Amino acid sequence: MVPAPSALLSLLALKLLDKERRSHIDDFNCDEAVGLFAGLNILPKKSFATDYSYRTGRDQQLGLLQGWVRALAAVMFPEAESFSLDFHPIPFRGDPAALERHYLPLRGKAGPSVLTFFALEQKSRCLCYANANLTRADQHGELMRFVDFWHEVAGSDPKWLYFESKVVDYPELSRVNQRKIHFVTIRRRGTAILRHLEQQPASAWKGAVIDIPKRYHTHIRYIEESVRLRGYEGLIRQIAVIGLGHEHPTLFVSNNFEETPRELIIRYVGRNRIEDGLGISVNFFHLDCLASEVRLNVDFDATLTVIANGCYRWLASRLNGFEKSDPKQLYRRFVETAGTVTIRADRLIVTFDRRSHNPILREAALGLGSLPIDWLGQRKIEFAFR
């Protein structure tokens, strides 16, 4: 029988090594080094890996995420304040299933899919929360479930949240405001709103410059108002912006009345990081390659994606000059490297073959101060270079 930590690490290894599906675990049947990563002689067969993934539940995924984020936060985002939130539908490619239909951007139409929710810490760009055990009925309550998750992990609520209008409805926005959490989101453009903005004189529009690197649209004009939304208690701040590359004004809404309109717009533009993070997860961690109609099975894989993303973000933070590199670049230049592993009584010595990027690994001193590893007989890891 394979212990639970080894089973989890075996599945995590597939994420870290750019493998699309659990069935590809058989590619490592004779790779003792990958087996050693999981504390085994070799990785288990695909039948065990698949069976184990179906035996997990949401409570277990949530507990794993809490433990992982607590450990990662101390290293990557000790003073986390801002989070970007988004939904991502994972398409189902099998026979017709009893899954709800969600809009799939890559297909340009709705299709059977598993709806997932992700949260990303802004500064470190680390994914820190995922939930794929969602239905359309409880979609709007997921934001507050993340808030409760973060409060449990960090002991306090997030200070800033950035998300699209589809994430929550207006009554849920009111709940966020009651928790005294600042947010920036966008509002759907209604015909009456557009007509109202068209009737405003030119003098009512103010100018500003959005000095964001590599952004094409920098000069904007805006009108700021306090409005009421159906289901939202009290007034909310609305900023209509022209010049962001859209035909009609973009409507930003926020419960923060202190930041300047320019600062609020810049804050929301940073929300693109979660779209980049989800794109990377689809590209390298193969988030869209899941072929399961069981949401809990997909939820387990989404949790592993969060952990794998954190591993690569930590590695990038330790490599000088590669802090913003995506996982595919890090894998090709550093992880996918030949070498030998020598097992000693008190440590493991990993010796890298000669390669052009080895000086960067040597400078990072990744093995310095390594802790004993429980599933490897309390051995430490030591890195050496030829």
C-alpha positions in Angstrom: 0.0 0.0 0.0 1.3 3.5 -0.9 1.1 6.0 2.0 -1.0 9.1 1.4 1.9 11.5 1.2 3.6 9.4 -1.4 0.4 9.1 -3.4 -0.1 12.8 -3.3 3.5 13.5 -4.3 3.3 11.0 -7.2 0.4 13.0 -8.7 2.1 16.3 -8.0 5.2 15.0 -9.9 3.1 14.8 -13.0 2.1 18.5 -12.7 5.7 19.5 -12.1 7.1 17.5 -15.0 4.7 18.8 -17.7 2.5 15.6 -18.1 -1.0 16.1 -19.3 -2.8 13.1 -17.8 -2.5 10.6 -14.9 -2.2 7.9 -17.5 1.2 9.3 -18.4 2.5 8.2 -15.1 3.6 5.0 -16.8 6.2 7.0 -18.6 8.2 6.9 -15.4 7.9 3.2 -14.7 11.7 2.8 -14.7 12.7 6.2 -13.3 14.0 5.6 -9.8 14.7 9.3 -9.3 11.1 10.4 -9.8 10.0 7.6 -7.5 12.5 8.9 -4.9 10.8 12.3 -5.1 7.6 10.6 -3.7 9.5 8.4 -1.2 9.0 5.3 -3.3 11.2 3.0 -5.4 9.2 4.0 -8.5 5.9 5.8 -9.1 2.7 3.7 -8.8 0.8 2.6 -11.8 -1.9 4.7 -13.4 -4.7 2.5 -12.0 -3.6 3.4 -8.5 -3.1 7.1 -9.3 -6.6 7.3 -10.8 -8.2 5.4 -8.0 -6.6 7.5 -5.4 -7.7 10.8 -7.0 -11.3 9.6 -6.9 -11.2 8.8 -3.2 -10.5 12.4 -2.2 -13.2 14.9 -1.0 -13.6 18.6 -0.8 -12.8 18.8 2.9 -9.5 17.1 2.3 -8.7 19.5 -0.6 -9.6 22.4 1.5 -7.4 21.2 4.4 -4.5 20.6 2.0 -4.9 24.1 0.6 -4.9 25.7 4.1 -1.7 23.9 5.1 0.0 24.7 1.8 -0.9 28.4 1.8 0.1 28.9 5.4 3.6 27.5 4.6 3.9 29.3 1.3 2.7 32.7 2.7 5.6 32.9 5.1 8.0 32.6 2.2 6.3 34.3 -0.8 3.6 36.7 0.5 4.0 37.4 4.2 2.0 40.7 4.0 -0.6 39.7 1.4 -3.3 42.3 0.9 -4.6 42.2 -2.7 -6.1 39.2 -4.5 -7.5 38.7 -8.0 -10.4 36.3 -8.4 -11.8 34.6 -11.5 -13.9 31.7 -12.7 -12.5 29.2 -15.3 -14.6 26.6 -17.0 -12.8 23.3 -17.7 -14.4 21.7 -20.8 -15.6 18.1 -20.8 -14.6 16.3 -24.0 -16.2 12.9 -23.4 -19.7 11.6 -24.2 -22.6 13.8 -23.2 -22.6 14.1 -19.5 -24.8 15.5 -16.8 -22.6 18.6 -16.4 -23.9 22.2 -16.5 -23.1 24.2 -19.6 -20.8 27.2 -19.2 -19.4 29.7 -21.7 -16.0 28.4 -23.1 -14.0 31.4 -24.4 -11.7 29.2 -26.6 -14.7 27.7 -28.4 -16.8 30.8 -28.4 -19.9 29.0 -27.2 -21.3 27.2 -24.1 -20.6 23.6 -23.5 -20.6 20.9 -20.8 -17.8 21.9 -18.4 -16.7 22.0 -14.7 -16.7 25.5 -13.3 -13.6 26.3 -11.3 -12.8 29.3 -9.1 -9.2 30.6 -8.5 -7.7 33.3 -6.4 -4.2 34.8 -7.0 -2.1 36.9 -4.7 -1.3 40.0 -6.6 2.3 40.8 -5.6 3.8 37.3 -5.7 1.5 36.1 -8.6 0.9 32.8 -6.6 -2.4 31.0 -6.9 -3.6 30.5 -3.4 -7.1 29.0 -3.7 -9.1 26.8 -6.0 -12.5 25.2 -5.9 -14.0 23.0 -8.7 -16.8 21.6 -6.6 -19.2 24.3 -7.8 -22.6 24.5 -9.4 -24.3 27.5 -11.0 -26.6 27.8 -8.0 -23.8 28.4 -5.5 -21.5 30.3 -7.9 -22.1 33.8 -6.4 -21.3 32.7 -2.9 -17.8 31.5 -3.8 -16.2 34.9 -3.2 -17.2 34.9 0.4 -16.1 31.3 0.8 -12.6 32.5 -0.3 -12.8 35.4 2.2 -13.6 32.9 5.0 -10.8 30.6 3.7 -8.2 33.4 3.9 -9.5 34.6 7.3 -8.9 31.0 8.6 -5.4 31.0 7.1 -4.2 34.5 7.9 -6.4 35.5 10.8 -7.8 38.5 8.9 -9.8 39.4 5.9 -8.2 40.5 2.6 -7.9 44.2 2.2 -8.4 44.4 -1.6 -10.3 42.1 -4.0 -10.4 42.5 -7.8 -12.8 40.6 -9.9 -15.2 40.7 -13.0 -18.9 41.4 -12.6 -19.8 37.8 -13.3 -18.1 36.7 -10.1 -20.7 38.0 -7.7 -24.1 39.7 -7.8 -25.0 43.0 -6.1 -26.3 41.6 -2.8 -23.0 39.7 -2.5 -21.1 42.9 -3.2 -23.0 44.4 -0.2 -21.8 41.5 2.0 -18.2 42.2 0.9 -18.7 45.9 1.8 -20.1 45.0 5.2 -16.9 43.0 5.9 -15.0 46.3 5.2 -13.1 44.7 2.3 -12.2 47.1 -0.5 -13.0 45.9 -4.0 -12.8 47.0 -7.6 -15.0 45.4 -10.3 -16.7 46.4 -13.5 -20.4 46.9 -14.1 -22.3 45.8 -17.2 -23.1 48.6 -19.6 -26.9 49.1 -19.8 -28.6 51.2 -22.4 -29.8 53.7 -19.9 -26.3 54.1 -18.5 -24.8 54.7 -21.9 -27.5 57.2 -22.8 -26.8 59.0 -19.5 -23.1 59.2 -20.2 -23.6 60.4 -23.8 -25.7 63.3 -22.5 -22.8 64.5 -20.3 -21.0 67.7 -21.5 -17.3 67.4 -22.6 -16.3 69.5 -19.7 -17.5 66.7 -17.3 -14.9 64.3 -18.5 -11.5 64.5 -16.8 -8.2 63.3 -18.2 -5.6 61.0 -16.7 -2.5 59.0 -17.8 -2.3 55.3 -16.9 1.5 54.7 -16.9 1.6 50.9 -17.0 4.6 49.4 -18.8 3.8 47.8 -22.2 0.2 49.1 -22.1 -0.9 50.6 -25.4 -3.8 52.7 -24.2 -2.4 55.2 -21.6 -4.4 58.4 -22.0 -8.0 58.1 -20.7 -10.9 60.3 -19.8 -13.4 59.5 -17.0 -16.5 60.7 -15.1 -16.9 59.8 -11.4 -20.3 59.4 -9.8 -21.9 57.9 -6.7 -24.7 55.6 -7.7 -27.1 53.0 -6.2 -27.3 49.4 -7.3 -30.2 47.1 -6.8 -29.5 44.8 -3.9 -26.5 46.8 -2.7 -26.9 48.8 0.5 -25.8 52.4 0.3 -24.0 54.3 -2.4 -21.2 52.9 -4.5 -18.5 54.7 -6.5 -18.8 54.4 -10.2 -16.0 55.6 -12.7 -16.9 55.6 -16.4 -13.7 55.4 -18.4 -13.1 56.1 -22.1 -9.8 55.2 -23.8 -9.1 51.7 -22.7 -9.5 50.3 -26.2 -13.3 49.6 -26.1 -16.0 51.3 -28.2 -18.1 52.1 -25.1 -17.0 53.4 -21.7 -15.8 50.8 -19.1 -17.7 51.1 -15.8 -15.6 50.6 -12.7 -17.3 50.3 -9.4 -15.7 50.3 -6.0 -16.6 50.8 -2.3 -13.4 52.8 -1.8 -13.9 56.5 -1.9 -10.4 57.6 -0.9 -8.2 56.3 -3.7 -8.0 58.5 -6.9 -9.8 57.2 -10.0 -6.5 56.7 -11.7 -5.2 54.5 -8.8 -8.4 52.4 -8.8 -8.1 51.8 -12.6 -4.5 50.8 -12.2 -5.5 48.4 -9.4 -8.0 46.7 -11.6 -5.7 46.5 -14.6 -3.4 44.4 -12.4 -6.2 41.8 -12.3 -4.9 40.6 -15.6 -2.3 38.7 -13.7 -4.9 36.0 -12.7 -5.8 35.7 -16.4 -2.1 35.2 -17.1 -1.9 32.7 -14.3 -4.8 30.7 -15.6 -3.4 30.8 -19.1 -0.1 29.4 -17.7 -2.0 26.7 -15.8 -3.8 25.7 -19.0 -0.5 25.7 -21.0 1.9 24.0 -18.7 -0.1 22.4 -15.9 -2.7 21.2 -18.5 -5.6 22.4 -16.5 -8.0 22.0 -19.5 -6.9 18.4 -20.2 -9.1 16.9 -17.6 -11.6 14.5 -18.9 -13.8 13.8 -15.9 -17.4 14.6 -15.2 -16.9 14.2 -11.5 -16.4 17.6 -10.0 -14.5 16.4 -6.9 -12.0 14.6 -9.1 -11.4 17.9 -11.0 -11.2 19.7 -7.7 -8.3 17.5 -6.6 -6.5 18.3 -9.8 -7.1 22.0 -9.4 -5.7 21.8 -5.9 -2.5 20.2 -7.3 -2.3 23.0 -9.9 -2.3 25.5 -7.1 0.5 23.7 -5.3 2.6 23.2 -8.5 2.1 26.9 -9.4 3.5 27.8 -5.9 6.5 25.5 -6.3 7.5 27.2 -9.6 6.8 30.7 -8.3 9.1 29.9 -5.3 11.8 28.6 -7.7 11.5 31.7 -9.9 11.9 33.9 -6.8 15.2 32.2 -5.9 16.8 32.5 -9.4 18.3 35.8 -10.1 17.0 37.3 -13.3 14.2 34.7 -13.7 11.7 36.1 -11.2 9.0 36.6 -13.8 9.7 33.5 -15.9 6.8 31.2 -16.5 6.9 27.5 -15.5 7.6 26.2 -19.0 10.8 28.3 -19.2 11.9 27.3 -15.7 11.2 23.6 -16.5 13.2 23.7 -19.8 16.2 25.5 -18.5 16.5 24.2 -14.9 14.2 21.3 -14.0 14.7 19.2 -17.2 18.4 18.6 -16.4 20.2 15.3 -16.3 22.3 14.2 -13.3 22.8 11.6 -10.6 21.4 11.1 -7.2 23.5 9.6 -4.4 21.8 8.3 -1.3 23.7 8.6 1.9 22.7 7.7 5.4 22.0 11.4 6.4 21.5 13.2 3.0 20.8 13.0 -0.7 23.4 14.4 -3.0 22.0 15.6 -6.4 24.8 16.1 -8.9 23.8 18.1 -12.0 25.4 17.4 -15.3 27.1 20.4 -17.0 24.7 22.9 -18.5 24.8 26.6 -19.3 22.3 27.7 -16.6 24.1 25.8 -13.8 25.9 28.9 -12.5 22.5 30.4 -11.7 21.4 27.3 -9.8 24.7 27.4 -7.9 24.3 31.1 -7.1 20.8 30.4 -5.7 22.2 27.9 -3.2 18.8 26.0 -3.1 20.1 23.3 -0.8 21.5 25.7 1.8 19.7 25.2 5.1 17.5 22.4 3.7 15.3 20.7 6.3 15.1 16.9 6.9 12.5 15.3 4.7 10.0 13.1 6.5 9.2 10.7 3.7 12.9 10.2 2.8 14.1 9.0 6.2 14.8 12.5 7.6 17.6 13.0 5.0 18.5 16.5 3.8 19.2 17.4 0.2 22.5 18.7 -1.1 23.2 20.0 -4.6 26.5 19.5 -6.4 27.7 20.5 -9.9 30.1 18.8 -12.3 
